[in-house]
Each structure stands twice: as structure tokens, then as C-alpha cells.
Amino acid sequence: MVYVYPLRNVNLNMTSLVGRKSAYLGELYNMGFNVPEGFVITAKAFDRITRNLREEIDEILSSVNLNDQVDLEKKSNVARNIIMKSDIPGDLKEEIESHFDSLNSPYVAVRSTVASNLSGLSFAGEYETDLFVTRDKLVESVKNVISSYYSPRAIAYRIATGDSSPIAILIQRMINSRSAGTAFSLHPITEEPDYVFIESAWGLGETVTRGMVTPDQFIISKHSRSIVNKKISSKSVKLAYDFDNKTHDIIDLDQVQMTSPSLEDAEVVKIANTTIAIENVYRRAVNIEWAVEDSKLYVLEVRGIRRLYPEV
């Protein structure tokens, strides 16, 4: 049985195996969009890794009290520790490390992706993401992301929704972004369809997606493909990786960089054009996460604007 697939080999017919996030990125990769190379550890691998642990974990969680945060966190920690102390089967470990080696990259991002054919479910933020993971930390990172299936928020979410979809693990070459952020193929507030709305900040995109800074904002006309409005904010910090200490650091910005645009106008238009192209592929409004590294634009994620098109 194949437990790991290169990203270039996955498509929408494999959503229940590789997850919606991976499936769409695989499709975009093969359409020529600039998606970081990677591979997917499938839901079947997740099942194999957790199969002999679930009875013990389910017993622990059977009496969890969602109204008692202390109880929820305590039982979550016990469940996660069971995962972290377990061993990934040797043949699966070798398969994962072999795919890592094929990327020819010293660092990868390790992300979860819900493996379900169901539309309309949003697990954003429920499971963990590890960034700048090296080969020697890869297996531990995979177990950490798998264990986040039993985080307090994820446990509560699954109990509330009745959904118990497994997860797959998406591993991609790490993009050490100079700037990163999000883009919407319509205005997210007014829902005007004739504009692309971009938010951007320095460093890694988590500063935008986690609300760590007030990002720069750009509005682009789809008709003229030109910037019709820009708002450059005072961005006090950026999130970056310290290669010497192997840590993610929040770095204070000097006054010049703080008030400088995190994107050049040409980059803004390029992001807008990419967002429009993806919208045209799926024929629906989309929200993308993107990053710029060495002046090159990468698409990191695509999803439907949930209240309009939840199935992307």
C-alpha cells in the first residue's frame, strides 16, 4: 500500500486520502502555478500510526467535560503524549524520509489537512503547523501534528460537529518569505466581485493570519489590473526564523521598514493576477495564502470564501 504521495501526483479525486488542501495545491501545481514542491502523508498512514492507540485515547476522552477547561486540557495532554511516545512504523518512516530527501531542501513546513470529501467544514487553526523542520526533526514533527488531532480545540470541534474525519499531513519545501499574506478575489467586507483585496506584511505569513500586526492593504481593479487603493500600516514586528538558534523570533522593525510597503506595486499586481487566475479555474471566489521569496511568488493555500463557496 502507498502511504505517501508526491504533491504533483495528487488531485481532487483523492481528497478523502490526501485532504482538500493538498488536493487543490496538487491540482494548481500541475496547472503551472508556483506551488512549493512537497509530498503528502495520507489519511491511511494516519490510521496506521494511530490504530493501536485509539482505544486507549478514546477511553480517556470518553468522560471529557467540555465545560471544564482544566479537564479538557488535562485529557488532551494525556492523549497527545500517547501519540508522541509512540513509534512510527519503520517502513513508513523510511518512506517519509525518502520523500524529504527528494525535495533537496534543508527545511520543510509540516501542515495538517483534513481528509474528507465533505464540504463546508472549516478546521482552520484546529491543528498545528511546524515550520523550518529539518530531516532529523521530521518524524517528531509529524507526530506533533498528528497529536494536535487531540488538541482541546480539535476535540471540542469534533464533538460539536459529530465529524471525525482523519487528517493527512502535507509537507512542503519551506519558503523563507520576505513578505507574505492573504488575497481575496472579491472584497471580503463589501463582497464586491470586481476587486482583489490583498493583505501583506514582512516576514512569515503567520503575522497576518494570526493578527500579529495590522497588515498593509491593497485593492486592485480586476478590470484595469491596477491598484486603486493602498493603505500602508505601521508594522511593528515581523516573524522570522533564527537559523543560528533554530527558533522563530518576533523581530522589532526599525522605523523605515515599519512604515515601508511590504510589497512593490508590481508584486501586488502579480498576486492579484494569480488570485484572479485561480478564481477563473474554480469559477468561484477564493482566498489564497501566498509568500514572496527572492522576488518569486508562491501559492501556499487556496480555499473558498466560506460563506459563499465552502467546498473549495
C-alpha positions in Angstrom: 0.0 0.0 0.0 1.2 3.5 -0.8 1.2 5.8 2.2 3.0 8.8 0.8 2.4 10.6 -2.5 4.4 13.4 -4.1 2.3 16.6 -4.3 2.4 16.5 -8.1 0.6 13.2 -8.1 -2.4 14.2 -6.1 -5.7 15.6 -7.4 -9.3 16.2 -6.4 -10.3 12.6 -6.8 -8.0 11.8 -3.8 -9.5 14.3 -1.4 -10.5 11.7 1.2 -7.0 10.3 1.1 -4.8 13.4 0.9 -7.1 16.2 2.2 -8.7 19.1 0.4 -5.8 21.5 1.0 -3.3 19.0 -0.6 -5.7 18.1 -3.4 -6.1 21.7 -4.6 -2.4 22.5 -4.3 -1.6 19.4 -6.3 -4.0 20.5 -9.0 -2.6 24.0 -9.1 1.0 22.7 -9.2 0.1 20.6 -12.3 -1.6 23.6 -13.9 1.7 25.5 -13.7 1.0 27.7 -10.6 4.0 28.3 -8.4 3.3 25.9 -5.5 6.2 24.7 -3.4 7.2 21.1 -4.0 6.2 18.6 -1.4 4.5 15.3 -0.5 1.5 14.1 1.4 1.4 11.5 4.2 -2.1 10.1 3.6 -5.0 9.5 5.9 -4.3 5.8 5.6 -0.9 6.5 7.2 -2.6 8.5 9.9 -4.9 5.5 10.5 -2.0 3.1 10.6 0.0 5.3 13.1 -2.9 5.8 15.5 -4.8 2.5 15.0 -3.3 0.7 18.1 -3.6 3.9 20.2 -7.2 4.9 19.6 -8.8 2.5 22.1 -6.7 3.9 24.9 -7.2 7.5 23.8 -11.0 7.1 23.2 -11.3 5.7 26.7 -9.6 8.7 28.1 -11.7 11.1 26.2 -15.0 9.3 26.8 -15.5 11.2 30.0 -14.2 14.6 28.9 -16.2 17.6 30.2 -16.2 20.3 27.5 -17.4 22.8 30.1 -14.4 22.2 32.3 -11.3 23.7 30.5 -8.9 22.2 33.0 -10.4 18.7 32.5 -10.3 19.2 28.7 -6.7 20.3 28.6 -5.6 17.6 31.0 -7.1 14.8 28.9 -5.9 16.4 25.7 -2.3 16.4 27.1 -2.6 12.7 28.0 -3.9 11.8 24.6 -1.2 13.9 22.8 1.6 12.3 24.9 0.4 8.8 23.9 0.9 9.8 20.3 4.3 11.5 21.0 5.6 8.4 22.8 4.6 6.0 20.1 6.8 4.8 17.2 6.1 5.4 13.5 6.5 2.0 11.7 10.0 1.6 10.2 8.9 1.2 6.6 6.7 4.3 6.8 9.5 6.3 8.5 11.8 5.4 5.6 9.2 6.3 3.0 8.7 9.7 4.7 12.4 10.4 4.9 13.0 9.3 1.3 10.4 11.8 0.1 12.0 14.5 2.2 15.4 13.8 0.6 13.8 14.1 -2.9 12.9 17.8 -2.2 16.6 18.8 -1.9 15.6 21.3 0.8 17.1 21.5 4.3 13.8 22.8 5.7 10.2 21.9 5.2 6.8 23.1 6.5 4.6 20.3 8.1 0.9 21.0 8.0 -2.3 19.1 8.6 -5.1 18.8 6.0 -8.5 17.3 6.8 -9.1 14.2 4.8 -12.8 14.4 4.0 -15.0 14.7 0.9 -17.5 16.7 2.9 -17.8 20.4 2.0 -18.4 23.3 4.3 -16.2 22.1 7.2 -13.6 24.5 8.5 -10.8 23.2 10.6 -8.6 26.3 10.2 -6.4 26.7 13.3 -7.6 23.5 14.9 -4.4 21.5 14.1 -0.8 22.6 14.4 1.7 23.6 11.8 5.5 23.2 12.2 7.8 25.4 10.2 11.5 25.1 9.3 11.6 21.4 10.1 14.9 19.6 9.4 15.3 16.0 8.5 16.4 14.9 12.0 13.2 16.5 13.4 10.9 15.4 10.7 9.4 12.3 12.4 8.9 14.1 15.7 7.2 16.9 13.8 4.9 14.5 12.0 3.9 13.0 15.4 3.4 16.5 16.8 1.0 17.5 14.0 -0.8 14.1 14.3 -1.1 14.6 18.1 -2.8 18.0 17.5 -5.8 15.9 16.3 -6.3 15.7 20.1 -5.8 19.4 21.0 -8.5 20.9 23.2 -10.0 22.9 20.3 -10.0 19.9 17.9 -11.6 17.6 20.5 -14.3 20.2 21.2 -14.8 20.8 17.4 -15.3 17.2 16.6 -17.7 16.6 19.5 -19.7 19.7 18.5 -19.9 18.8 14.8 -20.0 15.0 15.1 -17.4 14.8 12.4 -14.4 12.5 13.0 -12.6 12.9 9.6 -8.9 11.8 9.8 -6.1 14.1 8.8 -3.3 13.8 6.2 0.0 15.6 6.6 1.2 18.0 3.9 5.0 18.5 3.8 6.4 21.2 1.5 9.7 22.9 0.9 9.9 25.8 3.4 9.5 29.2 1.9 11.6 31.7 3.8 9.4 34.7 2.8 10.5 38.3 2.7 6.8 39.2 2.6 3.6 37.1 2.9 -0.1 37.4 3.4 -3.5 36.7 2.0 -5.5 37.6 -1.0 -9.3 37.6 -1.7 -10.8 37.5 -5.2 -13.5 39.8 -4.0 -13.7 42.4 -1.3 -14.1 40.4 1.9 -16.2 43.1 3.6 -18.4 44.5 0.8 -18.3 41.3 -1.3 -17.8 43.5 -4.4 -16.6 41.0 -7.1 -14.7 43.5 -9.2 -11.8 43.8 -6.9 -8.9 41.8 -5.4 -8.2 42.5 -1.8 -4.6 41.8 -0.6 -3.2 41.9 2.9 0.6 41.8 3.4 3.3 42.1 6.0 7.1 41.5 6.3 8.4 38.0 7.1 6.4 34.9 7.6 2.6 34.9 6.8 1.6 34.0 10.4 1.9 37.7 11.3 -1.1 38.3 9.0 -3.1 35.1 9.6 -2.7 35.3 13.4 -3.3 39.0 13.6 0.1 39.8 15.0 0.3 43.1 13.0 -2.0 45.4 11.1 -1.1 44.4 7.6 -0.7 46.6 4.5 -3.8 46.5 2.4 -4.1 46.8 -1.4 -7.2 46.9 -3.5 -6.8 46.0 -7.2 -9.3 46.5 -10.0 -10.0 43.3 -11.9 -10.9 45.4 -15.0 -7.8 47.6 -15.2 -5.5 45.3 -13.3 -4.2 48.3 -11.4 -4.0 49.3 -7.8 -7.0 51.6 -6.9 -6.3 51.9 -3.2 -3.5 51.1 -0.8 -3.1 51.5 2.9 0.4 51.1 4.3 0.2 50.4 8.0 2.8 50.7 10.8 4.0 47.1 11.1 5.9 47.0 14.3 7.3 43.4 14.1 7.9 40.5 11.7 8.1 36.8 12.3 11.4 35.2 11.1 13.5 32.2 11.6 16.8 32.4 13.5 19.0 29.9 11.8 21.7 30.1 14.5 19.4 29.4 17.4 16.8 27.3 15.5 14.0 29.4 16.8 11.1 31.5 15.4 11.7 35.1 16.5 9.4 38.1 16.7 11.7 40.8 15.4 11.1 44.5 16.1 11.3 46.5 12.9 13.1 49.8 12.5 11.1 53.0 11.7 11.9 52.8 8.0 10.8 49.2 7.4 7.9 49.6 9.8 6.3 52.2 7.6 7.5 50.9 4.2 5.3 48.9 1.9 5.8 45.2 2.3 5.2 44.8 -1.4 6.2 46.6 -4.5 3.4 47.7 -6.8 4.4 45.1 -9.5 4.3 42.4 -6.9 0.8 43.5 -5.8 -0.4 43.2 -9.4 1.2 39.8 -9.8 -0.5 38.5 -6.7 -3.8 39.9 -8.0 -3.3 38.3 -11.4 -2.6 34.9 -9.7 -5.7 35.2 -7.5 -7.9 36.0 -10.5 -6.4 33.1 -12.4 -7.2 30.7 -9.6 -10.7 32.2 -9.3 -11.2 31.5 -13.0 -10.0 27.9 -12.6 -12.5 27.1 -9.9 -15.2 29.6 -11.1 -15.8 30.9 -7.6 -14.5 33.4 -5.2 -11.3 32.3 -3.5 -9.0 33.3 -0.6 -5.3 32.4 -1.0 -2.3 32.5 1.2 0.9 33.5 -0.6 4.6 34.2 0.1 7.3 36.1 -1.8 10.9 34.6 -1.5 13.7 36.1 -3.6 11.2 38.1 -5.7 9.3 34.9 -6.5 5.6 34.4 -5.7 4.4 31.1 -4.2 0.8 30.0 -3.6 0.7 28.3 -0.2 -3.0 27.6 0.2 -6.4 28.1 -1.6 -9.8 27.9 -0.1 -13.3 29.1 -0.9 -14.6 32.2 0.8 -16.6 30.1 3.2 -19.9 32.0 3.4 -20.1 31.9 -0.4 -18.3 28.8 -1.6 -17.4 26.5 1.3 -16.5 23.5 -0.8 -13.1 24.8 -2.0 
